[in-house]
Amino acid sequence: MAISDVDLASLLCSKICHDLLSPVGAINNGLELLEGETDPVMRDRCMDLLADSARASADKLKYFRLAFGAAGGFGEEVDPAEARQLIETLIDDSGKITLGWALQNEALPKKAIKILLNLTLIAKEALVRGGSLDVGAEKGDLGIEVVVRAEGAKIALDDAIRSALDGTIASADLSARTAAAWMTRELAVENGGDLRISSPSATELLLGAIVTA
């Protein structure tokens, strides 16, 4: 299925706006509460709310900037430690997910890091009741292999997102909700690789991709 760069950019912008509505809305609510609050204790709580929401907004923007955008320019390599820091910040928001990390310190091409961040985001959102998230990548004979595994009490992966990942999505189902998954698959395929997803399971999700080195 073909989609223009402009359409993809529009859908990804919609996703970013959707995901930022909650923390930015919390900032607005905190400011409204602070404006009419005179109790020192409550004002301190409002300030805490503002600080937490501002930090969450900044963290998400940093994640999206590398996962979807052109952070650092084009064609450069990225230190996996940067990706790990972004992922740790992402899962710290919930407090219900533990991270397993299996990457060496060697820098990886940005295209591989983008795939890793997007698959991690998809897997994290599927862990609706928390659980474990294992992330790995290594350079092999065929290229760079990326693997993300989510395990928890309940895995909830939208059928349309699954279709975007396995390449069977219909044009009508491509939306802000599925754009990141579709982009991730295209990024792997356009770089001489492929993307695979495990069969539906209530407790486990395995996502893998390979791109040429």
Residue pairs with C-beta under 8 A, 6 or more apart in sequence:
1 169
1 170
1 171
1 174
3 174
3 182
8 179
8 182
8 183
11 174
11 175
11 176
11 179
12 68
12 176
12 179
12 180
12 183
14 175
14 176
14 179
15 176
15 177
15 179
15 180
16 64
16 68
18 176
19 60
19 64
20 57
20 60
20 61
23 53
23 54
23 56
23 57
23 60
24 53
24 57
26 49
26 52
26 53
26 56
27 50
27 53
27 54
27 57
29 49
30 46
30 47
30 49
30 50
30 53
31 50
33 42
33 46
33 49
34 43
34 46
34 47
34 50
37 43
37 46
56 93
59 86
59 89
59 90
59 93
60 90
62 86
62 89
63 86
63 89
63 90
63 117
63 121
65 71
66 72
66 78
66 82
66 83
66 86
66 110
66 113
66 114
66 117
67 114
67 117
67 118
67 121
67 180
68 114
68 118
68 180
68 183
72 78
72 110
74 110
75 110
76 110
77 107
77 108
77 109
77 110
78 107
78 108
78 109
78 110
78 113
79 105
79 107
80 103
80 104
80 105
80 106
80 107
80 108
80 113
80 137
81 105
82 113
83 103
83 113
83 116
83 117
84 101
84 103
86 117
87 99
87 117
87 120
87 133
87 135
88 99
90 120
90 121
90 124
91 97
91 99
91 124
91 133
94 130
96 127
96 129
96 130
96 131
97 124
97 127
97 130
97 131
97 132
97 133
97 152
98 131
98 132
98 133
99 132
99 133
99 134
99 135
100 132
100 133
100 134
100 135
101 134
101 135
101 136
102 134
102 135
102 136
102 137
102 138
103 135
103 136
103 137
103 138
104 138
106 139
108 116
108 137
108 139
108 144
109 144
109 211
109 213
111 187
111 191
111 211
112 137
112 144
112 146
112 211
114 184
114 187
115 146
115 184
115 187
115 188
115 195
115 209
115 211
116 135
116 137
116 146
116 148
118 180
118 181
118 183
118 184
119 146
119 148
119 184
119 207
119 209
120 133
120 135
120 148
121 180
122 148
122 157
122 161
122 165
122 180
122 181
122 184
122 207
123 133
123 148
123 149
123 150
123 205
123 207
124 133
124 150
126 150
126 155
126 156
126 157
126 205
127 133
127 150
127 152
127 154
127 155
128 152
128 154
128 155
128 156
129 152
129 153
129 154
130 152
130 153
131 150
131 151
131 152
131 153
132 149
132 150
132 151
132 152
133 148
133 149
133 150
134 147
134 148
134 149
134 150
134 151
135 147
135 148
136 146
136 147
136 148
137 144
137 145
137 146
137 147
138 144
138 145
139 145
139 213
140 210
142 193
142 210
142 212
143 192
143 193
143 210
143 211
143 212
143 213
144 210
144 211
144 212
144 213
145 208
145 209
145 210
146 208
146 209
146 210
146 211
147 206
147 207
147 208
148 206
148 207
148 208
149 204
149 205
149 206
149 207
150 204
150 205
150 206
151 203
151 204
151 205
152 203
153 203
154 202
154 203
155 201
155 202
155 203
155 204
155 205
157 200
157 205
158 177
158 178
160 169
160 173
160 175
160 177
160 178
161 177
161 178
161 181
162 197
162 200
163 169
163 170
163 173
163 178
164 173
164 174
164 178
164 179
164 181
164 182
164 185
165 181
165 184
165 185
165 195
165 197
165 207
166 185
166 195
166 196
166 197
167 185
167 189
167 195
169 178
169 182
174 182
184 195
184 209
185 195
187 211
188 194
188 195
188 209
188 210
188 211
189 195
191 211
191 212
192 211
192 212
193 209
193 210
193 211
193 212
194 209
194 210
195 207
195 208
195 209
196 207
196 208
196 209
197 205
197 206
197 207
197 208
198 204
198 205
198 206
198 207
